[in-house]
């Protein structure tokens, strides 16, 4: 288990960094607790009081979008709860609420907080990238706003993962391996990989994430010993880890490479699983075909193919993803949607003098591709914050949406229409639009984003949209309960969330 979360040894003994890490880590954990299991009781000024599910305990927090300063009522008075105590409190409440124990998740919560402390200390010594797109990808210190341990890194030593952390502004060369030709497995267009270096006769080039090579070292010992794998050095240029950590962007080649990473990050061990790779070409082709029919500027960054080794199919897999060439509008600059929620230096939201115009432009770019793909092609893109890039013009106004990640795409009738629609509403509305709307209204108090959202959604003639606009609730994924009960990482269970779209016009 990591050291106690309030132990300054986790962040070099700097109490200021420790306090800031506690605050960052508390936000998503409190969001989960309040959304999934607590019940609202009353407001006290800028604070909200909730009843916890295990008994009669009351929890009070300041703020709504990013809850802070948790307090527990005891003996008629409120008492502040530090991060370590908050983790214990959550574990106790979930044991009472579910009847189940879980020793793994509390350790991940502590690990996530300690990772934030390490990232804060590293940032103080590092320089953020000059490029606005890269800066947006590397900005997420909070990360997933409703996950109990969004920054957990597997509990390993900090030195093992910090050199590859996007949140620490990392950049590093990609390791190049030679894979003996008779061991190569590939599908789709992987030609871009052969341009990354030179393989000797009888071998094909196989790039590898250096952290994954470290994690899979024991599995690969025999292949290096018998010559199925050889080391060819590294690329002459650096790659930049994106928000997904295991996906790297190479500006010199305008190419994204997605690797396996044998670490649990949020709900999953981030391997490129065999079943997903085998389904990739069908899934990606379906999304690409859908986007080709759209009249607007939206674009799909296709997962064009993969290459791996037959003896380490998942461990050494690398996925080739399109870059921006021929997809990005001239003069437009892409930014990660999740970074708009968290905030970063240069964020277009900070320049949105007219929130209504900015929001209308944003909705006009991100909503139509997702709804049209579903309605006309039976394609459910995973339109959440980390899979959406929004390109802006010189004034910071959204002019294009770019979506990515075929791994999370669902196709009808592989899933039912009802299940596909529920997934789309969660990703696009709950995970995405509600969060962007919250960030915008925080900057512009009094601005109501929902009439414009209702108008944009209503332009799409879908029976599901009509029901969505009148429903009292939306489906909110229960990441805390999913992790506590040990559900499969790809599972999705939802609880009803009040629907801001259903408040008339």
C-alpha positions as CSV (number, residue, x, y, z in Angstrom):
1,X,0.0,0.0,0.0
2,X,1.3,3.6,-0.7
3,X,2.4,5.7,2.3
4,X,-0.5,7.5,4.1
5,X,-1.9,10.2,1.9
6,X,-1.1,13.0,4.4
7,X,2.5,11.8,4.9
8,X,4.8,14.5,3.4
9,X,7.2,11.8,2.3
10,X,4.9,11.2,-0.6
11,X,5.8,14.7,-2.0
12,X,9.3,15.5,-0.9
13,X,8.2,17.0,2.5
14,X,6.6,20.1,1.0
15,X,3.4,20.6,3.0
16,X,2.0,23.1,0.4
17,X,2.2,20.5,-2.3
18,X,0.7,18.0,0.1
19,X,-2.3,20.2,0.8
20,X,-2.8,21.0,-2.9
21,X,-2.7,17.3,-3.7
22,X,-5.3,16.5,-1.1
23,X,-7.6,19.2,-2.6
24,X,-7.1,17.9,-6.2
25,X,-7.7,14.2,-5.1
26,X,-10.8,15.0,-3.0
27,X,-12.8,16.5,-5.8
28,X,-13.5,13.5,-8.0
29,X,-13.8,11.2,-5.0
30,X,-16.4,13.5,-3.5
31,X,-18.2,13.8,-6.8
32,X,-18.5,10.1,-6.9
33,X,-19.7,9.8,-3.3
34,X,-22.3,12.5,-3.7
35,X,-23.6,11.4,-7.1
36,X,-23.8,7.7,-6.4
37,X,-24.7,7.0,-2.8
38,X,-25.3,10.2,-0.7
39,X,-28.6,12.0,-0.5
40,X,-28.9,15.8,-0.5
41,X,-30.4,17.3,2.7
42,X,-30.1,21.1,2.6
43,X,-28.0,24.1,1.7
44,X,-26.1,26.2,4.1
45,X,-24.8,29.2,2.2
46,X,-22.2,28.0,-0.3
47,X,-22.2,24.6,1.3
48,X,-24.4,21.6,0.7
49,X,-25.3,19.0,3.3
50,X,-25.7,15.3,2.4
51,X,-26.7,12.2,4.3
52,X,-24.4,9.3,3.9
53,X,-26.0,5.9,3.2
54,X,-24.5,3.9,6.0
55,X,-26.4,5.5,8.8
56,X,-27.2,9.0,10.1
57,X,-23.9,10.7,9.4
58,X,-24.0,14.1,7.6
59,X,-21.3,15.3,5.2
60,X,-21.0,18.9,4.3
61,X,-19.0,20.3,1.3
62,X,-18.3,23.7,-0.2
63,X,-19.3,24.2,-3.9
64,X,-21.2,22.0,-6.3
65,X,-19.2,21.5,-9.5
66,X,-16.0,20.9,-7.7
67,X,-16.8,20.0,-4.1
68,X,-14.2,20.9,-1.5
69,X,-13.5,21.1,2.2
70,X,-15.5,18.1,3.3
71,X,-16.8,18.1,6.9
72,X,-18.5,15.5,9.0
73,X,-21.0,16.4,11.7
74,X,-20.3,15.0,15.2
75,X,-21.6,16.1,18.6
76,X,-23.4,19.0,17.0
77,X,-20.3,20.5,15.3
78,X,-18.7,20.2,11.9
79,X,-15.2,18.7,11.7
80,X,-12.9,18.9,8.6
81,X,-11.9,15.6,7.0
82,X,-8.5,15.2,5.5
83,X,-7.9,13.1,2.4
84,X,-6.7,10.0,4.3
85,X,-9.8,10.2,6.6
86,X,-12.0,10.8,3.6
87,X,-10.8,7.6,2.0
88,X,-11.5,5.7,5.2
89,X,-15.0,7.3,5.4
90,X,-15.8,6.3,1.8
91,X,-14.7,2.8,2.5
92,X,-16.8,2.5,5.6
93,X,-19.9,3.9,3.9
94,X,-19.5,1.6,0.9
95,X,-19.1,-1.5,3.1
96,X,-22.4,-0.6,4.9
97,X,-24.1,0.4,1.6
98,X,-23.2,-2.7,-0.4
99,X,-22.4,-5.3,2.2
100,X,-19.1,-5.9,0.4
101,X,-15.5,-5.3,1.4
102,X,-12.8,-4.0,-1.0
103,X,-9.1,-3.5,0.1
104,X,-7.8,-2.7,-3.4
105,X,-9.8,0.5,-4.2
106,X,-8.8,2.4,-1.0
107,X,-5.2,1.8,-1.9
108,X,-5.8,3.1,-5.4
109,X,-7.4,6.3,-3.9
110,X,-4.3,6.9,-1.8
111,X,-2.1,6.1,-4.8
112,X,-4.0,8.5,-7.0
113,X,-3.5,11.3,-4.4
114,X,0.2,10.5,-4.1
115,X,0.5,10.5,-7.8
116,X,-1.0,14.0,-7.9
117,X,1.6,15.2,-5.3
118,X,4.4,13.7,-7.4
119,X,3.0,15.4,-10.5
120,X,2.8,18.8,-8.8
121,X,6.4,18.6,-7.6
122,X,7.5,17.5,-11.1
123,X,5.6,20.4,-12.7
124,X,7.4,22.9,-10.6
125,X,10.6,21.8,-12.3
126,X,9.3,21.4,-15.8
127,X,8.2,23.7,-18.7
128,X,4.8,23.1,-20.3
129,X,4.8,22.7,-24.1
130,X,4.6,25.8,-26.2
131,X,2.1,24.2,-28.6
132,X,-1.5,24.8,-27.5
133,X,-2.8,21.4,-28.5
134,X,0.0,19.5,-26.6
135,X,-0.5,21.8,-23.6
136,X,-4.2,20.9,-23.5
137,X,-3.4,17.1,-23.7
138,X,-1.0,17.4,-20.8
139,X,-3.1,19.6,-18.5
140,X,-5.2,17.2,-16.6
141,X,-4.2,17.1,-12.9
142,X,-7.7,16.2,-11.8
143,X,-8.6,14.1,-14.7
144,X,-11.9,12.2,-14.8
145,X,-14.2,14.3,-12.7
146,X,-16.3,11.4,-11.4
147,X,-13.8,8.6,-10.7
148,X,-12.6,7.7,-7.2
149,X,-8.9,7.3,-8.3
150,X,-8.3,9.0,-11.6
151,X,-4.6,9.4,-11.2
152,X,-3.7,6.0,-9.8
153,X,-0.6,4.6,-11.5
154,X,-0.6,1.0,-10.3
155,X,1.0,1.6,-6.9
156,X,4.5,1.3,-8.3
157,X,7.5,3.5,-7.5
158,X,7.1,7.1,-8.8
159,X,10.4,6.9,-10.6
160,X,9.0,4.1,-12.8
161,X,6.1,6.1,-14.3
162,X,6.8,9.8,-13.8
163,X,9.2,10.1,-16.8
164,X,6.2,9.1,-19.0
165,X,3.4,11.2,-17.4
166,X,1.7,13.7,-19.6
167,X,0.7,15.7,-16.5
168,X,4.4,16.3,-15.8
169,X,4.9,17.7,-19.3
170,X,6.8,14.5,-20.3
171,X,8.3,14.0,-23.7
172,X,10.6,11.1,-24.6
173,X,11.9,9.1,-27.6
174,X,10.1,5.9,-28.5
175,X,12.0,2.6,-28.2
176,X,12.5,0.8,-31.4
177,X,12.6,-3.0,-31.6
178,X,13.3,-5.3,-34.5
179,X,10.7,-8.1,-34.6
180,X,11.6,-11.2,-36.6
181,X,9.4,-11.4,-39.7
182,X,8.0,-14.8,-39.0
183,X,6.6,-13.5,-35.7
184,X,4.9,-10.4,-37.1
185,X,1.1,-10.1,-36.8
186,X,-0.5,-7.1,-38.3
187,X,-3.8,-5.9,-39.8
188,X,-4.7,-2.7,-41.7
189,X,-2.3,0.0,-42.8
190,X,0.8,-0.1,-40.6
191,X,3.2,1.4,-43.2
192,X,3.8,4.5,-41.0
193,X,5.7,2.3,-38.5
194,X,8.3,1.4,-41.1
195,X,9.3,5.0,-41.5
196,X,10.2,5.4,-37.8
197,X,13.6,3.7,-38.2
198,X,15.5,1.0,-40.1
199,X,15.2,-2.7,-39.3
200,X,17.9,-5.2,-40.4
201,X,17.1,-7.9,-43.0
202,X,14.7,-10.5,-41.7
203,X,13.1,-8.1,-39.2
204,X,10.3,-5.6,-39.1
205,X,10.3,-2.4,-37.1
206,X,8.2,-2.5,-33.9
207,X,8.0,0.7,-31.8
208,X,7.5,0.2,-28.1
209,X,6.5,2.4,-25.1
210,X,9.5,2.3,-22.8
211,X,7.3,2.0,-19.7
212,X,5.5,-1.0,-21.1
213,X,8.8,-2.7,-22.0
214,X,9.8,-2.3,-18.3
215,X,6.4,-3.7,-17.2
216,X,6.6,-6.6,-19.6
217,X,10.3,-7.3,-19.2
218,X,9.9,-10.8,-17.7
219,X,7.4,-11.8,-20.4
220,X,9.8,-10.8,-23.1
221,X,13.1,-12.2,-21.7
222,X,13.0,-15.4,-23.9
223,X,12.3,-13.4,-27.1
224,X,15.3,-11.2,-26.6
225,X,17.5,-14.2,-25.8
226,X,16.6,-16.2,-28.9
227,X,16.6,-13.3,-31.3
228,X,12.9,-12.9,-32.1
229,X,13.3,-9.4,-30.7
230,X,16.3,-7.1,-31.0
231,X,16.8,-3.6,-29.7
232,X,17.4,-0.9,-32.3
233,X,17.7,2.2,-30.2
234,X,15.2,5.0,-30.1
235,X,13.6,7.5,-32.4
236,X,15.7,10.6,-33.1
237,X,12.8,12.8,-31.9
238,X,10.6,12.9,-28.9
239,X,7.0,11.7,-28.7
240,X,4.5,13.4,-26.4
241,X,2.1,11.4,-24.1
242,X,-1.4,12.6,-24.5
243,X,-4.1,12.6,-21.8
244,X,-4.6,8.8,-22.4
245,X,-1.0,8.3,-21.2
246,X,-0.4,5.2,-23.4
247,X,-1.2,7.1,-26.6
248,X,1.7,9.2,-27.9
249,X,1.7,12.0,-30.4
250,X,4.7,12.4,-32.7
251,X,4.6,15.9,-34.2
252,X,7.5,15.2,-36.6
253,X,5.4,12.4,-38.2
254,X,1.9,13.8,-37.4
255,X,1.1,10.4,-36.1
256,X,-0.6,8.9,-33.0
257,X,0.6,5.6,-31.6
258,X,-1.4,3.7,-29.0
259,X,0.4,1.1,-26.9
260,X,-0.5,-1.5,-24.3
261,X,0.2,-0.5,-20.8
262,X,-0.1,-3.1,-18.1
263,X,-1.4,-0.7,-15.5
264,X,-4.9,-0.1,-14.1
265,X,-5.8,3.5,-15.1
266,X,-9.4,4.4,-14.0
267,X,-11.5,1.3,-14.6
268,X,-9.3,-0.9,-16.8
269,X,-5.9,-2.5,-17.2
270,X,-4.8,-0.6,-20.3
271,X,-3.7,-3.4,-22.5
272,X,-4.6,-3.5,-26.2
273,X,-6.8,-6.6,-25.7
274,X,-6.8,-9.2,-28.4
275,X,-10.6,-9.2,-28.9
276,X,-10.5,-5.4,-29.3
277,X,-7.7,-5.5,-31.9
278,X,-9.4,-8.3,-33.8
279,X,-12.6,-6.1,-34.0
280,X,-10.7,-2.9,-34.8
281,X,-10.9,-2.9,-38.6
282,X,-14.6,-3.5,-38.7
283,X,-15.4,-0.9,-36.1
284,X,-13.1,1.8,-37.4
285,X,-14.3,1.3,-41.0
286,X,-17.9,1.7,-39.8
287,X,-17.1,5.0,-38.1
288,X,-15.0,6.3,-41.0
289,X,-17.7,5.5,-43.5
290,X,-20.2,7.4,-41.3
291,X,-18.1,10.5,-41.0
292,X,-17.4,10.5,-44.8
293,X,-21.1,11.1,-45.4
294,X,-21.4,14.1,-43.1
295,X,-21.7,17.5,-44.6
296,X,-19.9,19.5,-41.9
297,X,-16.2,19.8,-41.0
298,X,-16.2,17.1,-38.3
299,X,-13.5,14.5,-38.7
300,X,-12.6,11.0,-37.4
301,X,-9.0,10.2,-36.4
302,X,-9.0,6.6,-37.7
303,X,-7.3,3.7,-36.1
304,X,-5.8,2.5,-39.3
305,X,-4.1,-0.7,-38.2
306,X,-2.0,-2.5,-35.7
307,X,1.3,-4.5,-35.5
308,X,2.4,-6.9,-32.8
309,X,4.3,-10.1,-32.1
310,X,2.6,-13.6,-32.2
311,X,4.3,-14.5,-28.9
312,X,3.2,-11.3,-27.1
313,X,0.1,-10.3,-29.0
314,X,-1.3,-7.9,-26.4
315,X,1.9,-6.9,-24.5
316,X,3.7,-5.6,-27.6
317,X,0.8,-4.3,-29.7
318,X,1.0,-0.9,-31.2
319,X,-2.0,0.8,-32.9
320,X,-1.5,3.4,-35.7
321,X,-3.9,6.3,-35.5
322,X,-4.3,9.2,-38.0
323,X,-2.8,12.5,-37.3
324,X,-4.3,15.9,-38.2
325,X,-3.1,16.2,-41.8
326,X,-6.0,16.5,-44.3
327,X,-8.5,16.5,-41.4
328,X,-7.9,19.7,-39.5
329,X,-9.4,22.9,-41.0
330,X,-6.8,25.4,-42.3
331,X,-5.7,27.7,-39.5
332,X,-7.7,25.9,-36.8
333,X,-6.0,24.7,-33.6
334,X,-7.3,21.5,-31.8
335,X,-7.6,21.4,-28.1
336,X,-8.7,18.5,-25.8
337,X,-12.3,18.9,-24.6
338,X,-11.4,17.6,-21.1
339,X,-8.8,20.4,-20.8
340,X,-11.5,23.0,-21.3
341,X,-13.2,21.6,-18.2
342,X,-10.1,21.5,-16.1
343,X,-8.6,24.8,-17.4
344,X,-5.1,25.4,-18.8
345,X,-3.0,28.3,-19.9
346,X,-4.4,29.6,-23.2
347,X,-7.8,27.9,-22.9
348,X,-10.3,29.2,-25.5
349,X,-12.8,29.3,-22.7
350,X,-10.8,32.1,-21.0
351,X,-11.3,34.2,-24.2
352,X,-15.0,33.6,-24.6
353,X,-16.3,37.1,-24.0
354,X,-19.7,36.1,-25.3
355,X,-20.6,32.8,-23.7
356,X,-23.8,32.4,-25.7
357,X,-22.0,32.7,-29.1
358,X,-19.1,30.4,-27.9
359,X,-21.5,27.8,-26.6
360,X,-23.7,27.8,-29.6
361,X,-20.6,27.3,-31.8
362,X,-19.4,24.5,-29.6
363,X,-22.7,22.6,-29.7
364,X,-23.0,23.0,-33.4
365,X,-19.7,21.2,-33.8
366,X,-19.8,18.4,-31.3
367,X,-23.5,17.3,-31.2
368,X,-24.3,16.6,-34.9
369,X,-21.6,14.1,-35.6
370,X,-22.5,12.0,-32.6
371,X,-26.2,12.0,-33.2
372,X,-26.0,11.5,-36.9
373,X,-23.6,8.6,-36.6
374,X,-26.2,6.9,-34.3
375,X,-29.3,7.8,-36.2
376,X,-28.1,7.1,-39.8
377,X,-25.4,4.6,-39.4
378,X,-26.0,2.7,-36.1
379,X,-22.6,3.9,-34.8
380,X,-22.2,4.9,-31.1
381,X,-19.0,6.9,-30.8
382,X,-17.6,7.3,-27.3
383,X,-18.1,11.1,-27.4
384,X,-16.7,11.8,-23.9
385,X,-14.3,14.6,-23.0
386,X,-11.1,12.7,-23.5
387,X,-12.1,11.4,-26.9
388,X,-13.2,14.8,-28.3
389,X,-10.9,17.4,-29.8
390,X,-12.4,20.8,-30.6
391,X,-10.6,23.0,-33.1
392,X,-10.9,26.7,-32.6
393,X,-10.2,29.7,-34.9
394,X,-7.9,32.6,-34.1
395,X,-10.6,34.1,-31.8
396,X,-11.0,30.9,-29.8
397,X,-14.4,30.1,-31.4
398,X,-15.1,26.4,-32.0
399,X,-15.1,25.6,-35.7
400,X,-14.6,21.8,-35.9
401,X,-14.9,18.6,-33.8
402,X,-12.6,15.7,-34.2
403,X,-13.4,12.4,-32.5
404,X,-11.1,9.4,-31.8
405,X,-10.7,5.9,-30.3
406,X,-12.4,3.1,-32.2
407,X,-11.9,0.8,-29.2
408,X,-14.8,2.4,-27.3
409,X,-17.2,2.5,-30.3
410,X,-20.3,0.3,-30.2
411,X,-22.2,-0.8,-33.3
412,X,-25.8,-1.6,-33.7
413,X,-27.0,-4.4,-33.6
414,X,-24.0,-5.7,-31.6
415,X,-25.6,-3.7,-28.8
416,X,-29.3,-3.0,-28.6
417,X,-30.5,0.4,-29.8
418,X,-31.6,1.2,-26.2
419,X,-28.2,0.3,-24.7
420,X,-26.4,2.2,-27.5
421,X,-28.5,5.3,-26.9
422,X,-28.0,5.2,-23.1
423,X,-24.2,5.0,-23.7
424,X,-24.3,7.9,-26.1
425,X,-26.3,10.1,-23.7
426,X,-24.0,9.3,-20.9
427,X,-20.8,10.1,-22.9
428,X,-22.1,13.1,-24.9
429,X,-24.4,14.8,-22.4
430,X,-23.5,13.7,-18.8
431,X,-19.7,13.2,-19.2
432,X,-19.3,16.0,-21.8
433,X,-21.8,18.7,-22.3
434,X,-22.7,19.0,-18.6
435,X,-19.1,19.4,-17.7
436,X,-18.4,22.0,-20.5
437,X,-21.5,23.9,-19.5
438,X,-20.4,23.9,-15.9
439,X,-17.0,25.3,-16.8
440,X,-18.6,28.0,-18.9
441,X,-21.2,29.1,-16.3
442,X,-18.5,29.2,-13.7
443,X,-16.7,31.9,-15.7
444,X,-20.0,33.7,-16.6
445,X,-22.3,33.5,-13.6
446,X,-26.0,33.8,-14.5
447,X,-25.5,32.3,-18.0
448,X,-28.0,29.5,-18.8
449,X,-26.5,27.1,-21.3
450,X,-29.5,24.7,-21.5
451,X,-31.9,26.5,-23.9
452,X,-29.2,26.5,-26.6
453,X,-28.4,22.8,-25.9
454,X,-32.1,21.9,-26.2
455,X,-32.4,23.7,-29.5
456,X,-29.3,22.0,-30.9
457,X,-30.5,18.5,-29.8
458,X,-34.0,19.2,-31.1
459,X,-32.7,19.8,-34.6
460,X,-32.2,16.0,-34.9
461,X,-35.4,14.1,-35.8
462,X,-34.9,11.2,-33.5
463,X,-37.6,9.7,-31.2
464,X,-34.9,9.3,-28.5
465,X,-34.1,13.0,-28.6
466,X,-37.7,13.9,-28.0
467,X,-37.7,11.6,-24.9
468,X,-34.4,13.0,-23.8
469,X,-35.7,16.6,-23.7
470,X,-38.6,15.6,-21.5
471,X,-37.0,13.0,-19.3
472,X,-36.6,14.1,-15.7
473,X,-33.3,12.2,-15.4
474,X,-30.1,11.2,-17.3
475,X,-28.0,8.1,-16.9
476,X,-24.9,8.7,-14.9
477,X,-22.2,6.0,-14.8
478,X,-21.4,4.8,-11.3
479,X,-17.6,4.5,-11.4
480,X,-17.2,4.3,-7.6
481,X,-19.7,1.5,-7.2
482,X,-18.4,-0.3,-10.2
483,X,-14.9,-0.4,-8.8
484,X,-16.0,-1.2,-5.3
485,X,-18.1,-4.2,-6.4
486,X,-15.4,-5.5,-8.7
487,X,-17.4,-5.2,-11.9
488,X,-15.7,-5.7,-15.2
489,X,-13.9,-2.6,-16.4
490,X,-15.9,-2.4,-19.6
491,X,-19.2,-2.7,-17.7
492,X,-21.5,0.2,-17.4
493,X,-24.1,0.7,-14.7
494,X,-26.0,3.9,-14.3
495,X,-28.0,5.8,-11.7
496,X,-30.5,8.6,-12.5
497,X,-29.1,12.1,-12.5
498,X,-31.4,15.2,-12.7
499,X,-31.7,16.3,-16.3
500,X,-31.0,20.0,-16.9
501,X,-32.4,19.6,-20.4
502,X,-35.9,18.9,-19.1
503,X,-36.5,22.4,-17.7
504,X,-38.6,23.8,-20.5
505,X,-37.4,26.4,-22.9
